[in-house]
């Protein structure tokens, strides 16, 4: 799957932010913070990871559609595979 480099930059930025949030959650647990605070941060991490995944899949789907229009043989199968991945994130 080919993903636009600008979109990859955005995905990488999102993943680095999530990585920092995970580190923060670990520190919160180690510091004995309240469960509600930890769960709020875990929910934020989950959303960040979901958005990064959606961005990658959306870009891949767009590329598959373009490839299919250009007559690429396996584009329809790739699009179906990415659609299945997309739905697994929901």
ROLO-56607 format. One record per residue: y, z, x of N, C-alpha, C in turn; residue in one letter. Coordinates in nm, 2 decimals, m for minus. Example, Ala and Ser with C-alpha at 12.3 -4.5 7.8 and 13.67 -1.06 7.14 Angstrom:
BEGIN
+--------+--------+--------+--------+--------+--------+--------+--------+--------+------+
!    npy !    npz !    npx !   capy !   capz !   capx !    cpy !    cpz !    cpx ! rest !
+--------+--------+--------+--------+--------+--------+--------+--------+--------+------+
!  m0.57 !   0.78 !   1.32 !  m0.45 !   0.78 !   1.23 !  m0.33 !   0.78 !   1.32 !    a !
!  m0.22 !   0.71 !   1.28 !  m0.11 !   0.71 !   1.37 !   0.00 !   0.79 !   1.29 !    s !
+--------+--------+--------+--------+--------+--------+--------+--------+--------+------+
end
This chain:
BEGIN
+--------+--------+--------+--------+--------+--------+--------+--------+--------+------+
!    npy !    npz !    npx !   capy !   capz !   capx !    cpy !    cpz !    cpx ! rest !
+--------+--------+--------+--------+--------+--------+--------+--------+--------+------+
!  m0.12 !   0.00 !   0.09 !   0.00 !   0.00 !   0.00 !   0.12 !   0.00 !   0.09 !    x !
!   0.21 !  m0.09 !   0.06 !   0.34 !  m0.10 !   0.14 !   0.45 !  m0.03 !   0.06 !    x !
!   0.51 !   0.07 !   0.13 !   0.62 !   0.14 !   0.07 !   0.75 !   0.12 !   0.15 !    x !
!   0.85 !   0.09 !   0.07 !   0.98 !   0.06 !   0.13 !   1.02 !   0.18 !   0.23 !    x !
!   1.07 !   0.15 !   0.35 !   1.11 !   0.25 !   0.44 !   1.22 !   0.35 !   0.39 !    x !
!   1.31 !   0.30 !   0.31 !   1.41 !   0.39 !   0.26 !   1.35 !   0.49 !   0.16 !    x !
!   1.25 !   0.44 !   0.08 !   1.18 !   0.53 !  m0.01 !   1.09 !   0.63 !   0.07 !    x !
!   1.03 !   0.58 !   0.18 !   0.96 !   0.67 !   0.26 !   1.04 !   0.78 !   0.32 !    x !
!   1.17 !   0.75 !   0.36 !   1.26 !   0.85 !   0.41 !   1.29 !   0.95 !   0.30 !    x !
!   1.31 !   0.91 !   0.18 !   1.33 !   1.00 !   0.07 !   1.21 !   1.09 !   0.05 !    x !
!   1.09 !   1.03 !   0.05 !   0.97 !   1.11 !   0.03 !   0.95 !   1.21 !   0.14 !    x !
!   0.97 !   1.17 !   0.26 !   0.96 !   1.26 !   0.38 !   1.06 !   1.38 !   0.37 !    x !
!   1.18 !   1.35 !   0.32 !   1.28 !   1.45 !   0.30 !   1.24 !   1.55 !   0.20 !    x !
!   1.18 !   1.50 !   0.09 !   1.13 !   1.59 !  m0.02 !   1.01 !   1.67 !   0.03 !    x !
!   0.93 !   1.62 !   0.11 !   0.81 !   1.69 !   0.16 !   0.85 !   1.80 !   0.26 !    x !
!   0.95 !   1.77 !   0.34 !   1.00 !   1.87 !   0.44 !   1.07 !   1.98 !   0.36 !    x !
!   1.14 !   1.95 !   0.26 !   1.20 !   2.06 !   0.17 !   1.09 !   2.14 !   0.11 !    x !
!   0.98 !   2.08 !   0.06 !   0.87 !   2.16 !   0.00 !   0.80 !   2.24 !   0.11 !    x !
!   0.79 !   2.19 !   0.23 !   0.73 !   2.26 !   0.34 !   0.82 !   2.39 !   0.37 !    x !
!   0.95 !   2.38 !   0.37 !   1.03 !   2.49 !   0.39 !   1.02 !   2.59 !   0.27 !    x !
!   1.01 !   2.54 !   0.15 !   0.99 !   2.63 !   0.03 !   0.85 !   2.70 !   0.04 !    x !
!   0.75 !   2.64 !   0.09 !   0.62 !   2.70 !   0.11 !   0.63 !   2.82 !   0.21 !    x !
!   0.70 !   2.79 !   0.32 !   0.72 !   2.89 !   0.42 !   0.80 !   3.01 !   0.36 !    x !
!   0.89 !   2.98 !   0.27 !   0.97 !   3.09 !   0.20 !   0.88 !   3.17 !   0.11 !    x !
!   0.79 !   3.10 !   0.04 !   0.70 !   3.17 !  m0.05 !   0.60 !   3.26 !   0.03 !    x !
!   0.56 !   3.22 !   0.14 !   0.47 !   3.30 !   0.23 !   0.55 !   3.42 !   0.27 !    x !
!   0.67 !   3.41 !   0.32 !   0.75 !   3.52 !   0.36 !   0.77 !   3.62 !   0.24 !    x !
!   0.80 !   3.56 !   0.12 !   0.82 !   3.65 !   0.00 !   0.69 !   3.73 !  m0.02 !    x !
!   0.58 !   3.67 !  m0.01 !   0.45 !   3.75 !  m0.03 !   0.44 !   3.85 !   0.07 !    x !
!   0.46 !   3.82 !   0.20 !   0.45 !   3.91 !   0.31 !   0.55 !   4.03 !   0.30 !    x !
!   0.66 !   4.00 !   0.24 !   0.77 !   4.10 !   0.22 !   0.75 !   4.18 !   0.09 !    x !
!   0.64 !   4.15 !   0.02 !   0.62 !   4.22 !  m0.11 !   0.71 !   4.20 !  m0.22 !    x !
!   0.77 !   4.08 !  m0.23 !   0.86 !   4.05 !  m0.33 !   0.79 !   4.05 !  m0.47 !    x !
!   0.87 !   4.06 !  m0.57 !   0.82 !   4.06 !  m0.71 !   0.75 !   3.93 !  m0.74 !    x !
!   0.64 !   3.95 !  m0.83 !   0.56 !   3.84 !  m0.87 !   0.64 !   3.73 !  m0.93 !    x !
!   0.73 !   3.76 !  m1.02 !   0.82 !   3.67 !  m1.09 !   0.89 !   3.58 !  m0.99 !    x !
!   0.95 !   3.64 !  m0.89 !   1.02 !   3.56 !  m0.79 !   0.93 !   3.47 !  m0.71 !    x !
!   0.81 !   3.51 !  m0.68 !   0.72 !   3.43 !  m0.60 !   0.67 !   3.31 !  m0.69 !    x !
!   0.64 !   3.34 !  m0.82 !   0.60 !   3.24 !  m0.91 !   0.71 !   3.13 !  m0.93 !    x !
!   0.83 !   3.18 !  m0.94 !   0.95 !   3.09 !  m0.96 !   0.95 !   2.99 !  m0.84 !    x !
!   0.94 !   3.04 !  m0.72 !   0.94 !   2.96 !  m0.60 !   0.82 !   2.86 !  m0.59 !    x !
!   0.70 !   2.91 !  m0.63 !   0.58 !   2.83 !  m0.64 !   0.60 !   2.71 !  m0.73 !    x !
!   0.66 !   2.74 !  m0.85 !   0.69 !   2.63 !  m0.94 !   0.78 !   2.53 !  m0.89 !    x !
!   0.88 !   2.57 !  m0.81 !   0.98 !   2.48 !  m0.75 !   0.90 !   2.39 !  m0.64 !    x !
!   0.81 !   2.45 !  m0.57 !   0.73 !   2.38 !  m0.47 !   0.65 !   2.27 !  m0.54 !    x !
!   0.58 !   2.32 !  m0.65 !   0.50 !   2.22 !  m0.72 !   0.58 !   2.10 !  m0.77 !    x !
!   0.70 !   2.13 !  m0.83 !   0.78 !   2.02 !  m0.87 !   0.82 !   1.93 !  m0.76 !    x !
!   0.85 !   1.98 !  m0.64 !   0.89 !   1.90 !  m0.53 !   0.78 !   1.81 !  m0.48 !    x !
!   0.66 !   1.87 !  m0.48 !   0.54 !   1.79 !  m0.44 !   0.51 !   1.68 !  m0.55 !    x !
!   0.52 !   1.72 !  m0.67 !   0.50 !   1.62 !  m0.78 !   0.60 !   1.50 !  m0.77 !    x !
!   0.72 !   1.53 !  m0.74 !   0.82 !   1.43 !  m0.73 !   0.80 !   1.34 !  m0.61 !    x !
!   0.76 !   1.40 !  m0.50 !   0.72 !   1.31 !  m0.39 !   0.61 !   1.22 !  m0.42 !    x !
!   0.50 !   1.28 !  m0.49 !   0.39 !   1.19 !  m0.52 !   0.43 !   1.08 !  m0.62 !    x !
!   0.51 !   1.12 !  m0.72 !   0.55 !   1.02 !  m0.82 !   0.63 !   0.91 !  m0.75 !    x !
!   0.71 !   0.94 !  m0.65 !   0.79 !   0.84 !  m0.58 !   0.70 !   0.75 !  m0.50 !    x !
!   0.60 !   0.80 !  m0.44 !   0.51 !   0.71 !  m0.36 !   0.44 !   0.62 !  m0.46 !    x !
!   0.38 !   0.68 !  m0.57 !   0.31 !   0.60 !  m0.66 !   0.39 !   0.49 !  m0.73 !    x !
!   0.51 !   0.53 !  m0.77 !   0.60 !   0.44 !  m0.83 !   0.64 !   0.32 !  m0.74 !    x !
!   0.66 !   0.35 !  m0.62 !   0.69 !   0.24 !  m0.52 !   0.57 !   0.15 !  m0.50 !    x !
!   0.45 !   0.21 !  m0.49 !   0.33 !   0.13 !  m0.48 !   0.30 !   0.05 !  m0.60 !    x !
!   0.33 !   0.10 !  m0.72 !   0.31 !   0.02 !  m0.84 !   0.41 !  m0.10 !  m0.84 !    x !
!   0.53 !  m0.07 !  m0.80 !   0.63 !  m0.18 !  m0.80 !   0.58 !  m0.29 !  m0.70 !    x !
!   0.53 !  m0.25 !  m0.59 !   0.48 !  m0.35 !  m0.49 !   0.36 !  m0.42 !  m0.54 !    x !
!   0.28 !  m0.36 !  m0.61 !   0.16 !  m0.42 !  m0.67 !   0.20 !  m0.53 !  m0.77 !    x !
!   0.30 !  m0.50 !  m0.85 !   0.35 !  m0.59 !  m0.95 !   0.41 !  m0.71 !  m0.88 !    x !
!   0.49 !  m0.69 !  m0.78 !   0.54 !  m0.80 !  m0.70 !   0.43 !  m0.89 !  m0.64 !    x !
!   0.33 !  m0.82 !  m0.58 !   0.22 !  m0.89 !  m0.52 !   0.14 !  m0.97 !  m0.62 !    x !
!   0.13 !  m0.91 !  m0.74 !   0.05 !  m0.98 !  m0.85 !   0.13 !  m1.10 !  m0.89 !    x !
!   0.26 !  m1.09 !  m0.90 !   0.34 !  m1.21 !  m0.94 !   0.33 !  m1.32 !  m0.83 !    x !
!   0.31 !  m1.28 !  m0.71 !   0.30 !  m1.37 !  m0.60 !   0.15 !  m1.42 !  m0.59 !    x !
!   0.07 !  m1.37 !  m0.67 !  m0.07 !  m1.42 !  m0.68 !  m0.17 !  m1.35 !  m0.59 !    x !
!  m0.13 !  m1.23 !  m0.54 !  m0.22 !  m1.15 !  m0.46 !  m0.35 !  m1.12 !  m0.54 !    x !
!  m0.46 !  m1.15 !  m0.48 !  m0.59 !  m1.14 !  m0.55 !  m0.62 !  m0.99 !  m0.59 !    x !
!  m0.60 !  m0.89 !  m0.51 !  m0.64 !  m0.76 !  m0.54 !  m0.54 !  m0.67 !  m0.61 !    x !
!  m0.42 !  m0.73 !  m0.64 !  m0.31 !  m0.65 !  m0.69 !  m0.34 !  m0.58 !  m0.82 !    x !
!  m0.41 !  m0.65 !  m0.91 !  m0.44 !  m0.58 !  m1.04 !  m0.53 !  m0.46 !  m1.02 !    x !
!  m0.63 !  m0.47 !  m0.94 !  m0.72 !  m0.36 !  m0.91 !  m0.64 !  m0.24 !  m0.84 !    x !
!  m0.55 !  m0.28 !  m0.75 !  m0.47 !  m0.18 !  m0.68 !  m0.38 !  m0.11 !  m0.78 !    x !
!  m0.32 !  m0.19 !  m0.87 !  m0.23 !  m0.13 !  m0.97 !  m0.31 !  m0.03 !  m1.06 !    x !
!  m0.43 !  m0.07 !  m1.10 !  m0.51 !   0.02 !  m1.19 !  m0.54 !   0.15 !  m1.11 !    x !
!  m0.57 !   0.14 !  m0.98 !  m0.60 !   0.26 !  m0.90 !  m0.48 !   0.35 !  m0.89 !    x !
!  m0.36 !   0.29 !  m0.87 !  m0.24 !   0.37 !  m0.86 !  m0.20 !   0.43 !  m1.00 !    x !
!  m0.23 !   0.36 !  m1.10 !  m0.20 !   0.42 !  m1.24 !  m0.29 !   0.54 !  m1.26 !    x !
!  m0.41 !   0.53 !  m1.22 !  m0.50 !   0.65 !  m1.23 !  m0.45 !   0.77 !  m1.15 !    x !
!  m0.41 !   0.74 !  m1.02 !  m0.35 !   0.84 !  m0.94 !  m0.23 !   0.91 !  m1.00 !    x !
!  m0.15 !   0.82 !  m1.06 !  m0.02 !   0.87 !  m1.12 !  m0.06 !   0.96 !  m1.24 !    x !
!  m0.16 !   0.93 !  m1.32 !  m0.19 !   1.01 !  m1.43 !  m0.26 !   1.14 !  m1.38 !    x !
!  m0.32 !   1.14 !  m1.27 !  m0.38 !   1.26 !  m1.21 !  m0.28 !   1.37 !  m1.17 !    x !
!  m0.15 !   1.32 !  m1.14 !  m0.05 !   1.41 !  m1.11 !   0.02 !   1.47 !  m1.23 !    x !
!   0.00 !   1.42 !  m1.35 !   0.07 !   1.47 !  m1.47 !   0.00 !   1.59 !  m1.52 !    x !
+--------+--------+--------+--------+--------+--------+--------+--------+--------+------+
end
